[in-house]
Every structure is written in C-alpha cells, then in structure tokens.
Amino acid sequence: VLVEKGEKPTPQKVNQIVGKVEAGRAIRKNLERIQNAGGQAEYVSADVTDAKNMKAAIAPAVKKFGAVTAVIHGAGVLADKLIEKKTAEDFDAVCSTKINGIDALLKSVDPEKLTHLLLFSSAAGFYGNAGQSDYAMGNETLNGVALLFKQNHPECHVTSFNWGPWEGGMVTPELKRLFEERNVEVISVEDGTRVFVEEVTSGGQLNPIVLIGNSMVVPNEPEKGFRKWKISRKINLESNPVFHDHAIGENPVLPSAHAMSWMVDACEQGLPGFKLSSCSNFKVLNGVKFDETLADQYTLALQEIKRENGNYADIEVKVSSQSESGNDGIKRPRFHYSTQVRLARQVPMTPLHDRIDLSNTHNLPGSSFYQDGTLFHGPKFQGIQQVLNIGEQGLTLE
C-alpha cells in the first residue's frame, strides 16, 4: 500500500497499517462475542469531538434500541514530549479528544436519561507525568466533569477511572519492563476488567473519582547537602468562598487542615517522587484570619533538617507574612503555622482498622452539635451525621 502511494515503508507507517487491521479484527470479534452472549450491538465510527457528527452517527442505533442510558468515554490521543517541545497542535489533538469529546458526547444524548456516565481518565492526570502535560490536563478535566455531573445528576452512577498503564495496547513489552523498573504498576486486562465491572455494578457511591494506579514520577536523588527554599502563596475569600462556613466569631479563618496541606504540598514539590509519610509537631501560632489582618502574601519557608539513606527526608516548615511597620518603620515577620514533615520514597500501606465498635448505643444526631454551638462549623464543613457511641477510649462517629 505504501509503495503504491510512493511512500517509504518505514516501521512506524507499517505498524500503523497493521494496527488498523488488528483493530478491525478485534472489533468484529467483540461484536460476535456480544451477540453470542445474547446481546445486540451496533458499531459506528464518528469524530468524538464533533457533536453533530456524533449525534448523526448514533441516530440509527437510538431509533432501533431507544434512548442512550449509559456513556463510556474512553477515547484518547498521545503526543508525549517535554512541554517545551510541544506544539499548539499537540495540545489541541490530545486535550480536545478528552475535553471536546465528553462535551460532544453529552450533547449527543439526553443527560436526564443517563443512568451511567463512565469516563476513562488517567493516573497521569491525577499525579502528573513527564512528557504528558496535555494528557494530564485533559484527563484531570474529566475528573472535574465527573464531579460536576454527579452534583447535578445525583441519581446517575458517575465514575471517572484514573487508570494506570494497561498491559497490552500502547504498553509494549519493552515499555512494561521500563514501568517495572520504575515500580509503576501495570494493570492486567483481567484485573482492569474486574475493577471496571465491580465499580459499574456497585450500589452506593461516595466519590465519582476512582484511582487505579500509582505515580509514574521517578524520585530524583536528593541534592547533596540539606535543601532550603521558599514558596509564596496568596489567599482570599473571593477565590475560596467555602471559608465563610469556617468562621470563629464574626470572621472566617483558614482551617488548620488547609494550612497543613499547604505545607505538605510545598515539601512534595521540593522533592518530586517523595510522598508524605507523617506530619508532626504542628502548631497554630497566629492563624490566618480573613479580616483587616489578612496579608497580601504568605511565605512558606522550608528547611531540610535530616535525611536517612535517601529514603526519608525531614523538613521543617514555617508559614509567615510581613507585619505592619512598627514605630521604627521596620516590617517584621509574623509567624502563623509551623510543623515538621517527613517524606518517604515508599509510603507504607495504610493500616486496616477492622475492629471498630459500630454499635449505635447513643444515637446522637450530628446536627445538634452545630446547632447548640458545641461546634462552630457552617453547612459546608458539617461532616458529622451522628454519634454512634461514646466510650472511655473515644467516640465513634458517622
């Protein structure tokens, strides 16, 4: 075929032709399997980024079978390059397949009739991955679509699968060996299929975002000598209106958990590939208040203080801002939070706590604690539904 067109039969072009032939065979085989199992299937080809094209392509099937009640968006395009080498065309091709694709699919069906919306996102979007900035952007957008669609259509089963690399397909044997060397888990077809079926057929749903895969970032060797760096942050209520529901007295305040997340994220940015192991000695020195004392900018000062065989790193973190000038006209730092963060190359598995007393002996509604002033949190932070029991060792809450 290539010779007839006057083209040179390079391995890449030959593989593309062979790939199309094998894909056609796989499609026909899957259609036969569905029919042999008693199902009915129609295969149509359409541009997933073109809503009109898509709607026209599925119209005969809709007429034959009825309204579409489930959508699986698994289309994807790769153009792996370091970001400085990517072109606008690369970004458009990769991102539009994911983003314009889901937009076109939802415009091609009646969203109110959907019982299932299943999106194939990627662990590359969840964690990030070198050379895949556009792919990560497109897949992370799918996560946002899943959250928003679930919020607007709570009765629909919505799942965004953040898959790691699958065995077969784009993962060649050579690439699989590379992943194994980097301790990146490769999902077998059997395991991936099982996870998909279990998720789709499960009952209750707490979160539409499902992560199946680990980070593909290779930890760098820490630099010689202890690191020391600073990161600046800005925050305001306009960009974070949720903090209106976290007010002590008249003024909203920054939740301590949010401040701790700031500090941990800054540490992980400084040591790519390392993850949080523990956070100790956390102190609120002068909490951030959304009033006249709110600073224009907050500085996170990070100092590595200990390292163990390149496997662990202990980092001291302080958050400060510049206070108003005193009588001497000198601005001094005002410290808000401090903590010590331990990062690790390999974080141990979270322990499974299976011996929890779930007896409902007290049955106190959680709303009562917010209404009587025991807890100050507004609606967005009211997570306690009820107190199941109270014992000498603690409380069991739902």
N, C-alpha and C positions, 0 to 999 in steps of 0.2 A: 504493500500500500504506500509506504513512504517513498520507495524507489519510483513508483508510478507518478507520484507528485513531484518528483525531482528533489526530494528532501533526503538528507543523510540519516540513515537508520541508527541514531545514537541509542545507547542503552536506556536513557531516560524516555525517549519517544517510544521505543519498543515496549517498555514497561507500561506506559500509559495506554497503549493499544491493547496489550494483554490484560491490563487491569479492567478495561471496559468490557472485554469479552467475559472475563471471570465474573464480573459484577452482574452481567446479564444472566449468566447461568445460575448464580446464587439467587437472583430474584425469581426466576422460573421455578427453581427448586423449592423456595419458601412458599410460593403460591400453591404448588402441588401439596406441600405438607399441610397447609391450612385447609385446603379442600378435602384432603384425605382424613383430616380430623373432624370433618363435618361442618367446617366454616365456609364462609364466602369471602372472596377478596377481589378487589379491583386494583390494578396498578396503573397509575398515571404519572407522567413526567411534566413538571412545571417549574418555573422560576420561583423559588421560595420567597424572594424579595419583592415580587410583583403581585399585589393583592388581586388586581383584576384578572391576571393570568391564572392565579391560583384558584380563584372562585370559579372561573370558567372551566378549568380542568376538572374540578371535583363535582361540577353540576350534574353530570350524568349519574355519578355514584349516589349523590344526595337524592336524586329523583328515584333511583332504584331502591335504596336502602332506608331513606329517611334522613332526618337532620343529623348532623355530626354531633356526637355527645362526648367525644374524647379526642384530644390533640396531643401528639407526641412530637416535639420539635428536636430532632437530632442532627440537623444539618450543620456542617462545619467546614471551614476552609483554613488551611495553614499557610503561612508565609514567614517561617521562622528566620529572623535576622535580628542582630542587635539594633536597638532603637535608632541609633544614629545612621544606620544603613537602610532603614525602611523608607519607602516612598509613600506618597499620599494614596497611590493606587493600592499598595499593600494593605494599608489601614482600611480603605473602603471595602476591599474584597473580603477581608477577614471579619471586620465588625458588622458590615451590612448583612452578611449571611446570618449572623446571630440576632442582631437588633431589628433590622428591617424584616428579617424572616419571621420573628414572632409577631411583629406588628401586622404583617400581611396575613399570617395565619388567623389571627384573631379577627381581622376584618373580613375574612372569607367565611366565617361561621357565625352563628348566633351565640355570643358568650353566655347568655342566660340559660342556654340548653346544655352547657358543658357540665358533665359530672366529673371529668378528669382533665387536668392540664398538666402534662409531664414534660419537663424541659431538661435537655441534656446540657448541663453546664460542665465545668471542669475544675479540678483541684488547682490547675494553673491560674484560674481566676480567683480562687479562694486564697491561695498562698502567694501567687506571683511566680513567674519563671523567666529566667534569662532568655531573651530572644522572642518572647511571646507576649509583648506588651499589648498588642492589638487583640490577640486571642484572649488574654486575661480580661481586658476591658469589655469585650463582647460578652464573655461568659459571666462576669460579675453583674453586668446589666440584666442578664436573665434572672439572676438571684433577686434583683430588685423588682423585676416584673412579677416574679412568683409571690413575693411578699405583698405587693400592691393588689394583685388579682385575688389572693386569698382574703385580704382585708375587705375587698369589695364584693366578693362572692364566697362567703364563709361556708356555704354548703358544698362547694366544689372541692374535690380532692386535688390539691395543687402540690406538686413536688418538683424541685429543681435539684437534679442529681449532679453533685460536684464530683465527677468521676476522675480517678487517676487513670494512667495509661492502661488500655486493654491489650491483652495478648492477641496477636494476630492483627489484621488490618494494617494500620500505619506503624505498628510496633513490629519491626523486623527482628529476627533472631539476634542480629548484631546490636540493635537498639535495646533489646531486652537485657542482654549481657551488660550493657552500659548502665541501665537502670539498676540492675542487681548490684553492680559495683558501688553505686551511689546510695544503696539501701533504699531505693524507691520501689515500693510495692507495685507489681504488675498484676492487674486483675485478670483472672482466667475467665473464659467465656461462661463456664459453669457457675462460678461464684457471682459474676456480674448479673447473669440472668436470674439467679436465685434472689439476689438483693432486690432487683427490679420488681420481680413478681411479688415478693413479700411486702414491699412498700406499697405497690399499687393495690393490693388486696387487703391491706391492713385497715383497721377501723379508725379509731381516733387519731388525730393529727395535732401535735403540739407545735411543730415548726416545719414549714414547707421546704427549708433548706437542708439537704442531706449531703454529708461529706463522706465519700468513699475513696480514700486515697490519702497519702501523706505528702509532705512538702517535697518539691523537686529541687530546692535550693541546696547546693553543696556548701557545707560550712567551710569558710576560709580559715586558714591557720591564723590565730590571733597574732597581731603585730607584736614584735619584741618590745618589752617594756610595757608598763601599765598605761592604758589609754586614758585620756582626759578630753572631754568635749562638751559643747553646749548646744542646746536646741531652743528656739523661741516658739512660743505659742500665743495665739490670740483667742479670746472667747467673749461672747456677748449673748444676751438673751434673744436678740433678733434671730440669730442663727440657731439657737438652742432653746426654743420656747418651752420645751418639756420641763426645764428647771423652774418654771413658775409653780410646778407642783412639788417642789422641794424647797419650801420656804420655812425658815425658823423665825418666828415673829413676823415682821412685815416684809422682810427682804429674802428673796431666793438666795440659796447658797449652793456652791458646787459640791455634789456628792463626793464623799471620800473615795468611793469605789471608782469614780470617774478620774479623780486625781491620781489614784494608784495606777489606773490603766494608762494614763499619760506617761507615767514614769517607766512602766514596764515596756511600753511600745518604744520609747526612746532608747532603752537599753537594747532591745532586739534589733532596732535599726542600726545601732553601732556595731553589732556582731551578727551579721547575716548568717542564717542557718542554725543559730543557737535559739533555744526557746526557754520560756520561764520555767524554772524549777521551784522556786519559792520566793516569797517576799516577806521580810522580817523587819521588826523594829519600826513599823510605820507610825509616823507621828503627824498630827494636825497641829501645826504651830500657830497659824493665823489663817483660818480658812478663807477661801475666795468668796467674797460677797458681791452680789450684783446690786451695788448701790454706788454712792459717790466715791467709795474707796476702790472701785474696780479699776485695775491698771490697764493701760493700753497694750501692754505686752508682758508675758511671763516667761522667765528663763529657767530652763531645766539644766542644771549643772551636774554632769556625770563624771565620776572618778572611779576607775577600776582599782580595787584595793587588794585583790587576791586572785590567783589563778592556780588551778590544780591539773597538771599534766595535759593542758589543752582541752580538758573535758568539761571543766567548770570555770566560771568567772563570776566573782562577786563584785558588784558595782554599787557605789554609794551615790544616791541621787538626792538633790535638793531643788525645790521649786521656790523661786523668789521673784520679786518685782522691785522696781525703784520707788522708794517712798518719797513723799513730798519733801522739798528742801526745808531744812530747819533754819534756825536763826543765822547759822553760819553759811547758808546758801548751798550746802553740800547735800546731794542726794545719796541716801544710803539704802542698801538692800533690805527688803522686808521679806523675811522667810515665811513660807506658807505651809510646806509639807516636806518631810524627809523620810527616807526609807533605805533599806539595803536589799538589792535584788540579786538573786543567784540565777544565772543562766546555765543551761546544760546542752551539750550536743545531743544527747539521747535522754529524753524525759521518761521516767518510768511510767508504767501503766497506772491509771487512776484506780485506787483500790475499790473493790465492790463491797458496799455495805449492805449485806443481806439480812442482818439481824436488827431490824428496826421495829420498835413497838408501834404498830398501826392501830391498836385498839382505840376506839372512839369513846373514851370514858368521860371526857369533859365537854366535848362538842360546843366550844365557844365560837361564835361567828367572828371572823376576822374583821368585819366592818365595824364591830363595836369598839375596837381599839383605836380606829381612826376617828370615830365619832365622839368618843369621850376624851380625846386629847392625849391618850397614852402614847400614840404615835402621831407624828406631825405630817406625814406624807399625804400629798394630794392624789387625785384619781390615777394619774399615770404611774405612780410608784406604789400603789396599794396592791401588793402581791399576796398578802396573807388571806386565804379564803376561810380557814377555820383552824382552831387549836384542837387537835385530836386528844392529846393527853398531856398531863403535867406530872413529872416525876422528880426525884431528888437529883437525877443526873442531867435533867434538862427538859425541853419541850419538844413535842412532835407536832409540826405544822403542816398544813396542806396549802 
